[in-house]
Amino acid sequence: MSIVVVENLSKVYPVAVKQPGLKGTLTHFLRRTYRSVTAVQNVSFEIAMGEVVGFLGPNGAGKTTTLKMLTGLIHPSSGSVRVAGHIPFKRQSNFLQKITLVMGQKQQLLWDLPALDSLKINAAVYGISQKEFQYRVDELSEMLFLHGKLNQPVRKLSLGERMKAELLAALLHQPQVLFLDEPTLGLDVNAQLGVRDFLREYNQRTGATVLLTSHYMADITALCQRVLLIYEGQMIYDGSLDGLLNRFSPYREVKVELAQPLSEVEAKNFTSLQTYGELEAVEGLQLRFLVRREALTATVARILAELEVVDLTVTDPPIEEVIGRVFRAGVVS
Protein backbone atom coordinates (compact mmCIF):
# COMPACT_ATOMS: atom_id res chain seq x y z
CA MET A 1 0.00 0.00 0.00
CA SER A 2 1.40 3.40 -1.02
CA ILE A 3 1.54 6.09 1.65
CA VAL A 4 2.98 8.73 -0.73
CA VAL A 5 1.42 9.11 -4.19
CA VAL A 6 2.71 11.79 -6.57
CA GLU A 7 1.27 12.24 -10.07
CA ASN A 8 2.57 14.72 -12.67
CA LEU A 9 3.70 17.16 -10.00
CA SER A 10 4.99 20.51 -11.28
CA LYS A 11 6.03 23.82 -9.76
CA VAL A 12 6.59 26.96 -11.82
CA TYR A 13 7.77 30.21 -10.21
CA PRO A 14 7.21 33.67 -11.72
CA VAL A 15 10.50 35.58 -11.48
CA ALA A 16 10.64 39.33 -12.00
CA VAL A 17 12.93 40.54 -14.78
CA LYS A 18 14.82 43.79 -14.15
CA GLN A 19 17.14 45.63 -16.55
CA PRO A 20 20.19 47.47 -15.13
CA GLY A 21 20.36 51.21 -14.60
CA LEU A 22 17.89 53.91 -13.54
CA LYS A 23 15.56 53.28 -16.48
CA GLY A 24 15.45 49.60 -15.68
CA THR A 25 14.68 50.36 -12.03
CA LEU A 26 11.81 52.73 -12.92
CA THR A 27 10.36 50.27 -15.43
CA HIS A 28 10.67 47.49 -12.87
CA PHE A 29 8.79 49.63 -10.34
CA LEU A 30 6.02 50.86 -12.65
CA ARG A 31 5.50 48.02 -15.12
CA ARG A 32 7.06 44.82 -13.84
CA THR A 33 7.57 41.90 -16.21
CA TYR A 34 8.10 38.28 -15.31
CA ARG A 35 9.58 35.11 -16.71
CA SER A 36 8.61 31.60 -15.68
CA VAL A 37 11.14 29.29 -14.02
CA THR A 38 10.22 25.63 -13.83
CA ALA A 39 11.56 24.07 -10.63
CA VAL A 40 9.77 20.71 -10.90
CA GLN A 41 8.15 19.26 -14.01
CA ASN A 42 5.74 16.31 -14.27
CA VAL A 43 7.26 14.26 -11.45
CA SER A 44 5.47 11.02 -10.58
CA PHE A 45 6.30 8.29 -8.04
CA GLU A 46 4.82 6.24 -5.20
CA ILE A 47 6.34 5.17 -1.89
CA ALA A 48 5.07 2.18 0.07
CA MET A 49 4.60 2.11 3.84
CA GLY A 50 7.87 1.43 5.63
CA GLU A 51 10.11 2.13 2.62
CA VAL A 52 13.33 4.12 2.95
CA VAL A 53 13.90 5.89 -0.37
CA GLY A 54 16.84 8.05 -1.41
CA PHE A 55 16.05 11.23 -3.36
CA LEU A 56 19.09 12.36 -5.33
CA GLY A 57 19.94 15.23 -7.64
CA PRO A 58 22.51 17.98 -8.12
CA ASN A 59 22.04 21.39 -6.49
CA GLY A 60 19.03 23.16 -7.98
CA ALA A 61 17.52 19.97 -9.39
CA GLY A 62 14.22 20.40 -7.51
CA LYS A 63 14.66 18.10 -4.49
CA THR A 64 13.84 20.62 -1.76
CA THR A 65 10.99 22.13 -3.80
CA THR A 66 9.48 18.66 -4.14
CA LEU A 67 9.80 18.01 -0.40
CA LYS A 68 8.13 21.34 0.36
CA MET A 69 5.18 20.38 -1.86
CA LEU A 70 4.96 16.95 -0.21
CA THR A 71 4.81 18.59 3.22
CA GLY A 72 2.38 21.32 2.19
CA LEU A 73 4.75 24.27 2.60
CA ILE A 74 4.18 25.36 -0.99
CA HIS A 75 1.31 24.80 -3.42
CA PRO A 76 2.02 22.84 -6.61
CA SER A 77 1.37 24.56 -9.93
CA SER A 78 -0.17 21.36 -11.32
CA GLY A 79 -0.43 17.67 -10.61
CA SER A 80 -1.59 15.88 -7.49
CA VAL A 81 -0.05 14.72 -4.21
CA ARG A 82 -1.42 12.52 -1.45
CA VAL A 83 0.56 11.76 1.69
CA ALA A 84 -0.91 9.43 4.32
CA GLY A 85 -4.31 9.91 2.67
CA HIS A 86 -4.18 13.72 2.82
CA ILE A 87 -3.64 16.56 0.36
CA PRO A 88 -0.58 18.27 1.87
CA PHE A 89 -1.22 21.92 1.01
CA LYS A 90 -4.50 21.87 2.96
CA ARG A 91 -2.32 21.55 6.10
CA GLN A 92 -5.00 19.73 8.11
CA SER A 93 -4.08 18.92 11.70
CA ASN A 94 -4.50 15.17 11.13
CA PHE A 95 -2.00 15.41 8.28
CA LEU A 96 0.54 17.38 10.32
CA GLN A 97 0.36 14.74 13.04
CA LYS A 98 1.47 12.10 10.53
CA ILE A 99 4.51 13.77 8.96
CA THR A 100 7.72 15.52 9.86
CA LEU A 101 10.30 17.51 7.89
CA VAL A 102 13.94 17.79 8.97
CA MET A 103 16.21 20.15 7.06
CA GLY A 104 19.92 19.97 7.84
CA GLN A 105 20.43 23.69 7.30
CA LYS A 106 17.44 24.74 9.47
CA GLN A 107 16.74 24.36 13.17
CA GLN A 108 13.62 24.39 15.29
CA LEU A 109 15.26 24.25 18.72
CA LEU A 110 15.63 27.57 20.56
CA TRP A 111 19.32 28.48 20.64
CA ASP A 112 19.66 29.78 24.21
CA LEU A 113 17.29 27.33 25.92
CA PRO A 114 17.89 23.71 26.88
CA ALA A 115 16.65 21.34 24.18
CA LEU A 116 14.24 19.85 26.73
CA ASP A 117 12.33 23.15 26.94
CA SER A 118 11.76 23.15 23.17
CA LEU A 119 10.66 19.53 23.36
CA LYS A 120 8.06 20.47 26.00
CA ILE A 121 6.71 23.14 23.65
CA ASN A 122 6.41 20.53 20.89
CA ALA A 123 4.62 18.18 23.28
CA ALA A 124 2.08 20.90 24.11
CA VAL A 125 1.52 21.65 20.41
CA TYR A 126 0.86 17.98 19.63
CA GLY A 127 -1.19 17.34 22.76
CA ILE A 128 1.20 14.75 24.23
CA SER A 129 0.59 13.92 27.90
CA GLN A 130 3.39 14.36 30.43
CA LYS A 131 3.66 10.60 30.98
CA GLU A 132 3.82 9.83 27.27
CA PHE A 133 6.21 12.74 26.72
CA GLN A 134 8.66 11.39 29.29
CA TYR A 135 8.46 7.89 27.83
CA ARG A 136 9.11 9.08 24.27
CA VAL A 137 11.98 11.39 25.28
CA ASP A 138 13.63 8.59 27.26
CA GLU A 139 13.25 6.12 24.38
CA LEU A 140 14.58 8.47 21.69
CA SER A 141 17.36 9.79 23.94
CA GLU A 142 18.57 6.24 24.46
CA MET A 143 18.51 5.53 20.72
CA LEU A 144 20.34 8.79 19.97
CA PHE A 145 22.80 8.64 22.92
CA LEU A 146 21.58 12.01 24.20
CA HIS A 147 21.18 11.24 27.90
CA GLY A 148 22.45 14.18 29.95
CA LYS A 149 22.57 16.48 26.93
CA LEU A 150 18.97 17.74 26.76
CA ASN A 151 19.34 19.97 29.85
CA GLN A 152 22.16 21.98 28.25
CA PRO A 153 21.49 25.09 26.16
CA VAL A 154 21.35 24.16 22.50
CA ARG A 155 24.23 26.53 21.70
CA LYS A 156 26.53 24.44 23.94
CA LEU A 157 25.85 21.19 22.10
CA SER A 158 28.18 19.96 19.38
CA LEU A 159 26.90 20.04 15.81
CA GLY A 160 26.28 16.29 15.88
CA GLU A 161 24.41 16.52 19.19
CA ARG A 162 22.28 19.39 17.87
CA MET A 163 21.33 17.37 14.80
CA LYS A 164 20.35 14.42 16.98
CA ALA A 165 18.30 16.73 19.22
CA GLU A 166 16.60 18.12 16.09
CA LEU A 167 15.72 14.57 15.06
CA LEU A 168 14.32 13.87 18.53
CA ALA A 169 12.15 16.99 18.34
CA ALA A 170 10.92 16.06 14.86
CA LEU A 171 10.00 12.51 15.93
CA LEU A 172 8.43 13.30 19.29
CA HIS A 173 4.88 13.05 17.87
CA GLN A 174 5.65 9.66 16.24
CA PRO A 175 5.07 10.61 12.59
CA GLN A 176 4.34 7.96 9.97
CA VAL A 177 6.31 9.71 7.21
CA LEU A 178 9.75 11.31 7.58
CA PHE A 179 10.96 13.80 4.99
CA LEU A 180 14.67 14.32 5.64
CA ASP A 181 16.55 16.99 3.67
CA GLU A 182 20.31 16.65 4.21
CA PRO A 183 20.08 15.46 7.84
CA THR A 184 23.84 14.80 8.05
CA LEU A 185 24.92 18.07 6.41
CA GLY A 186 28.20 19.33 7.91
CA LEU A 187 28.54 16.49 10.41
CA ASP A 188 31.81 14.65 10.93
CA VAL A 189 32.15 10.98 9.99
CA ASN A 190 31.27 9.64 13.44
CA ALA A 191 28.22 11.87 13.77
CA GLN A 192 27.03 10.86 10.29
CA LEU A 193 27.38 7.22 11.26
CA GLY A 194 25.39 7.80 14.45
CA VAL A 195 22.52 9.46 12.56
CA ARG A 196 22.46 6.65 9.97
CA ASP A 197 22.38 3.97 12.64
CA PHE A 198 19.55 5.77 14.42
CA LEU A 199 17.46 6.16 11.26
CA ARG A 200 17.92 2.49 10.38
CA GLU A 201 16.89 1.38 13.87
CA TYR A 202 13.96 3.81 14.00
CA ASN A 203 12.63 2.55 10.66
CA GLN A 204 12.91 -1.06 11.83
CA ARG A 205 11.23 -0.36 15.18
CA THR A 206 8.35 1.81 13.98
CA GLY A 207 7.88 0.97 10.29
CA ALA A 208 8.01 4.69 9.48
CA THR A 209 8.37 5.69 5.83
CA VAL A 210 11.45 7.78 4.99
CA LEU A 211 12.25 9.97 1.98
CA LEU A 212 15.88 11.06 2.31
CA THR A 213 17.94 13.56 0.35
CA SER A 214 21.69 13.69 0.88
CA HIS A 215 24.89 14.66 -0.92
CA TYR A 216 26.70 12.02 1.14
CA MET A 217 26.40 8.80 -0.84
CA ALA A 218 27.28 6.81 2.28
CA ASP A 219 23.87 7.87 3.69
CA ILE A 220 22.11 6.49 0.63
CA THR A 221 24.04 3.23 0.36
CA ALA A 222 23.63 2.55 4.10
CA LEU A 223 19.88 3.19 4.26
CA CYS A 224 18.23 3.01 0.83
CA GLN A 225 17.64 0.12 -1.53
CA ARG A 226 15.58 2.33 -3.86
CA VAL A 227 16.52 5.73 -5.25
CA LEU A 228 14.77 8.51 -7.15
CA LEU A 229 16.94 10.71 -9.38
CA ILE A 230 15.81 14.17 -10.36
CA TYR A 231 17.64 16.38 -12.87
CA GLU A 232 16.58 19.89 -13.90
CA GLY A 233 13.19 19.31 -12.33
CA GLN A 234 12.46 16.02 -14.11
CA MET A 235 12.57 12.48 -12.78
CA ILE A 236 15.19 10.49 -14.71
CA TYR A 237 15.31 7.30 -12.65
CA ASP A 238 13.13 5.41 -10.17
CA GLY A 239 14.42 2.00 -9.15
CA SER A 240 16.92 0.05 -7.11
CA LEU A 241 20.36 1.45 -6.36
CA ASP A 242 21.95 -1.75 -7.66
CA GLY A 243 19.93 -1.45 -10.86
CA LEU A 244 21.23 2.07 -11.39
CA LEU A 245 24.82 0.93 -10.97
CA ASN A 246 24.33 -1.97 -13.36
CA ARG A 247 22.71 0.21 -16.03
CA PHE A 248 25.02 3.18 -15.88
CA SER A 249 28.35 1.63 -14.98
CA PRO A 250 29.32 -0.80 -17.76
CA TYR A 251 32.77 -1.31 -16.22
CA ARG A 252 34.19 -3.17 -13.23
CA GLU A 253 37.39 -2.13 -11.52
CA VAL A 254 40.05 -4.88 -11.41
CA LYS A 255 42.91 -4.44 -8.93
CA VAL A 256 45.95 -6.67 -9.38
CA GLU A 257 48.91 -7.15 -7.04
CA LEU A 258 51.94 -8.59 -8.83
CA ALA A 259 54.47 -10.98 -7.36
CA GLN A 260 57.34 -8.82 -8.63
CA PRO A 261 57.73 -5.35 -10.15
CA LEU A 262 57.25 -4.80 -13.85
CA SER A 263 60.39 -5.02 -15.95
CA GLU A 264 61.97 -1.77 -17.08
CA VAL A 265 60.64 -2.27 -20.60
CA GLU A 266 57.09 -3.00 -19.36
CA ALA A 267 57.20 -0.02 -17.02
CA LYS A 268 57.95 2.32 -19.94
CA ASN A 269 55.56 0.71 -22.42
CA PHE A 270 52.04 -0.05 -21.21
CA THR A 271 50.78 -1.22 -24.60
CA SER A 272 50.77 -4.88 -23.58
CA LEU A 273 48.95 -4.11 -20.32
CA GLN A 274 46.28 -2.11 -22.13
CA THR A 275 45.11 -5.31 -23.82
CA TYR A 276 43.54 -6.31 -20.48
CA GLY A 277 41.45 -3.17 -20.21
CA GLU A 278 41.73 0.56 -19.57
CA LEU A 279 44.80 0.95 -17.35
CA GLU A 280 43.95 3.44 -14.61
CA ALA A 281 47.15 3.34 -12.55
CA VAL A 282 50.43 1.59 -11.91
CA GLU A 283 51.70 2.01 -8.34
CA GLY A 284 54.61 -0.26 -7.48
CA LEU A 285 53.26 -3.79 -7.53
CA GLN A 286 49.65 -2.57 -7.89
CA LEU A 287 47.78 -2.31 -11.20
CA ARG A 288 44.24 -1.00 -11.66
CA PHE A 289 42.14 -1.65 -14.76
CA LEU A 290 38.65 -0.73 -15.91
CA VAL A 291 37.18 -3.75 -17.69
CA ARG A 292 33.84 -3.96 -19.47
CA ARG A 293 31.41 -6.24 -17.64
CA GLU A 294 30.82 -8.54 -20.61
CA ALA A 295 34.59 -9.15 -20.96
CA LEU A 296 35.29 -9.50 -17.23
CA THR A 297 35.48 -13.29 -16.92
CA ALA A 298 37.75 -13.75 -19.94
CA THR A 299 39.97 -10.83 -18.91
CA VAL A 300 40.46 -12.08 -15.35
CA ALA A 301 41.35 -15.52 -16.72
CA ARG A 302 43.97 -13.96 -19.04
CA ILE A 303 45.47 -11.87 -16.24
CA LEU A 304 45.84 -14.90 -13.98
CA ALA A 305 47.36 -16.96 -16.80
CA GLU A 306 49.75 -14.35 -18.19
CA LEU A 307 50.90 -12.34 -15.16
CA GLU A 308 52.46 -13.41 -11.86
CA VAL A 309 49.61 -12.43 -9.58
CA VAL A 310 49.63 -12.45 -5.77
CA ASP A 311 46.14 -11.00 -5.32
CA LEU A 312 43.25 -9.89 -7.53
CA THR A 313 40.02 -8.11 -6.57
CA VAL A 314 37.03 -7.04 -8.66
CA THR A 315 34.82 -4.18 -7.47
CA ASP A 316 32.32 -1.67 -8.79
CA PRO A 317 33.66 1.83 -9.46
CA PRO A 318 32.96 4.24 -6.57
CA ILE A 319 29.24 5.03 -6.42
CA GLU A 320 29.96 8.79 -6.33
CA GLU A 321 31.59 8.43 -9.74
CA VAL A 322 28.59 6.56 -11.14
CA ILE A 323 26.05 9.09 -9.81
CA GLY A 324 28.25 11.93 -11.07
CA ARG A 325 28.19 10.44 -14.56
CA VAL A 326 24.39 10.25 -14.41
CA PHE A 327 24.08 13.91 -13.44
CA ARG A 328 26.57 15.03 -16.06
CA ALA A 329 24.65 13.14 -18.74
CA GLY A 330 21.27 14.22 -17.39
CA VAL A 331 19.75 10.88 -18.42
CA VAL A 332 19.88 7.21 -17.50
CA SER A 333 20.33 5.24 -20.70
MIPA-847875 format. One record per residue (C-alpha): x, y, z; residue in one letter. Coordinates in steps of 0.1 Angstrom, whole numbers, padded with zeros to 4 digits, always signed. Example, Ala and Ser with C-alpha at 12.3 -4.5 7.8 and 13.67 -1.06 7.14 Angstrom:
<mikols>
+0123-0045+0078A+0137-0011+0071S
</mikols>
This chain:
<mikols>
+0000+0000+0000M+0014+0034-0010S+0015+0061+0017I+0030+0087-0007V+0014+0091-0042V+0027+0118-0066V+0013+0122-0101E+0026+0147-0127N+0037+0172-0100L+0050+0205-0113S+0060+0238-0098K+0066+0270-0118V+0078+0302-0102Y+0072+0337-0117P+0105+0356-0115V+0106+0393-0120A+0129+0405-0148V+0148+0438-0142K+0171+0456-0165Q+0202+0475-0151P+0204+0512-0146G+0179+0539-0135L+0156+0533-0165K+0154+0496-0157G+0147+0504-0120T+0118+0527-0129L+0104+0503-0154T+0107+0475-0129H+0088+0496-0103F+0060+0509-0126L+0055+0480-0151R+0071+0448-0138R+0076+0419-0162T+0081+0383-0153Y+0096+0351-0167R+0086+0316-0157S+0111+0293-0140V+0102+0256-0138T+0116+0241-0106A+0098+0207-0109V+0082+0193-0140Q+0057+0163-0143N+0073+0143-0114V+0055+0110-0106S+0063+0083-0080F+0048+0062-0052E+0063+0052-0019I+0051+0022+0001A+0046+0021+0038M+0079+0014+0056G+0101+0021+0026E+0133+0041+0029V+0139+0059-0004V+0168+0080-0014G+0160+0112-0034F+0191+0124-0053L+0199+0152-0076G+0225+0180-0081P+0220+0214-0065N+0190+0232-0080G+0175+0200-0094A+0142+0204-0075G+0147+0181-0045K+0138+0206-0018T+0110+0221-0038T+0095+0187-0041T+0098+0180-0004L+0081+0213+0004K+0052+0204-0019M+0050+0170-0002L+0048+0186+0032T+0024+0213+0022G+0047+0243+0026L+0042+0254-0010I+0013+0248-0034H+0020+0228-0066P+0014+0246-0099S-0002+0214-0113S-0004+0177-0106G-0016+0159-0075S-0001+0147-0042V-0014+0125-0015R+0006+0118+0017V-0009+0094+0043A-0043+0099+0027G-0042+0137+0028H-0036+0166+0004I-0006+0183+0019P-0012+0219+0010F-0045+0219+0030K-0023+0215+0061R-0050+0197+0081Q-0041+0189+0117S-0045+0152+0111N-0020+0154+0083F+0005+0174+0103L+0004+0147+0130Q+0015+0121+0105K+0045+0138+0090I+0077+0155+0099T+0103+0175+0079L+0139+0178+0090V+0162+0201+0071M+0199+0200+0078G+0204+0237+0073Q+0174+0247+0095K+0167+0244+0132Q+0136+0244+0153Q+0153+0242+0187L+0156+0276+0206L+0193+0285+0206W+0197+0298+0242D+0173+0273+0259L+0179+0237+0269P+0167+0213+0242A+0142+0199+0267L+0123+0232+0269D+0118+0232+0232S+0107+0195+0234L+0081+0205+0260K+0067+0231+0236I+0064+0205+0209N+0046+0182+0233A+0021+0209+0241A+0015+0217+0204V+0009+0180+0196Y-0012+0173+0228G+0012+0147+0242I+0006+0139+0279S+0034+0144+0304Q+0037+0106+0310K+0038+0098+0273E+0062+0127+0267F+0087+0114+0293Q+0085+0079+0278Y+0091+0091+0243R+0120+0114+0253V+0136+0086+0273D+0133+0061+0244E+0146+0085+0217L+0174+0098+0239S+0186+0062+0245E+0185+0055+0207M+0203+0088+0200L+0228+0086+0229F+0216+0120+0242L+0212+0112+0279H+0225+0142+0300G+0226+0165+0269K+0190+0177+0268L+0193+0200+0299N+0222+0220+0282Q+0215+0251+0262P+0214+0242+0225V+0242+0265+0217R+0265+0244+0239K+0258+0212+0221L+0282+0200+0194S+0269+0200+0158L+0263+0163+0159G+0244+0165+0192E+0223+0194+0179R+0213+0174+0148M+0204+0144+0170K+0183+0167+0192A+0166+0181+0161E+0157+0146+0151L+0143+0139+0185L+0121+0170+0183A+0109+0161+0149A+0100+0125+0159L+0084+0133+0193L+0049+0131+0179H+0057+0097+0162Q+0051+0106+0126P+0043+0080+0100Q+0063+0097+0072V+0098+0113+0076L+0110+0138+0050F+0147+0143+0056L+0165+0170+0037D+0203+0167+0042E+0201+0155+0078P+0238+0148+0080T+0249+0181+0064L+0282+0193+0079G+0285+0165+0104L+0318+0146+0109D+0322+0110+0100V+0313+0096+0134N+0282+0119+0138A+0270+0109+0103Q+0274+0072+0113L+0254+0078+0144G+0225+0095+0126V+0225+0066+0100R+0224+0040+0126D+0195+0058+0144F+0175+0062+0113L+0179+0025+0104R+0169+0014+0139E+0140+0038+0140Y+0126+0025+0107N+0129-0011+0118Q+0112-0004+0152R+0084+0018+0140T+0079+0010+0103G+0080+0047+0095A+0084+0057+0058T+0115+0078+0050V+0123+0100+0020L+0159+0111+0023L+0179+0136+0004T+0217+0137+0009S+0249+0147-0009H+0267+0120+0011Y+0264+0088-0008M+0273+0068+0023A+0239+0079+0037D+0221+0065+0006I+0240+0032+0004T+0236+0026+0041A+0199+0032+0043L+0182+0030+0008C+0176+0001-0015Q+0156+0023-0039R+0165+0057-0053V+0148+0085-0071L+0169+0107-0094L+0158+0142-0104I+0176+0164-0129Y+0166+0199-0139E+0132+0193-0123G+0125+0160-0141Q+0126+0125-0128M+0152+0105-0147I+0153+0073-0126Y+0131+0054-0102D+0144+0020-0091G+0169+0000-0071S+0204+0015-0064L+0219-0018-0077D+0199-0014-0109G+0212+0021-0114L+0248+0009-0110L+0243-0020-0134N+0227+0002-0160R+0250+0032-0159F+0283+0016-0150S+0293-0008-0178P+0328-0013-0162Y+0342-0032-0132R+0374-0021-0115E+0401-0049-0114V+0429-0044-0089K+0459-0067-0094V+0489-0072-0070E+0519-0086-0088L+0545-0110-0074A+0573-0088-0086Q+0577-0053-0102P+0573-0048-0139L+0604-0050-0160S+0620-0018-0171E+0606-0023-0206V+0571-0030-0194E+0572+0000-0170A+0579+0023-0199K+0556+0007-0224N+0520+0000-0212F+0508-0012-0246T+0508-0049-0236S+0489-0041-0203L+0463-0021-0221Q+0451-0053-0238T+0435-0063-0205Y+0414-0032-0202G+0417+0006-0196E+0448+0009-0174L+0440+0034-0146E+0471+0033-0126A+0504+0016-0119V+0517+0020-0083E+0546-0003-0075G+0533-0038-0075L+0497-0026-0079Q+0478-0023-0112L+0442-0010-0117R+0421-0017-0148F+0386-0007-0159L+0372-0038-0177V+0338-0040-0195R+0314-0062-0176R+0308-0085-0206E+0346-0092-0210A+0353-0095-0172L+0355-0133-0169T+0377-0137-0199A+0400-0108-0189T+0405-0121-0154V+0414-0155-0167A+0440-0140-0190R+0455-0119-0162I+0458-0149-0140L+0474-0170-0168A+0498-0144-0182E+0509-0123-0152L+0525-0134-0119E+0496-0124-0096V+0496-0125-0058V+0461-0110-0053D+0432-0099-0075L+0400-0081-0066T+0370-0070-0087V+0348-0042-0075T+0323-0017-0088D+0337+0018-0095P+0330+0042-0066P+0292+0050-0064I+0300+0088-0063E+0316+0084-0097E+0286+0066-0111V+0261+0091-0098I+0283+0119-0111G+0282+0104-0146R+0244+0102-0144V+0241+0139-0134F+0266+0150-0161R+0247+0131-0187A+0213+0142-0174G+0198+0109-0184V+0199+0072-0175V+0203+0052-0207S
</mikols>
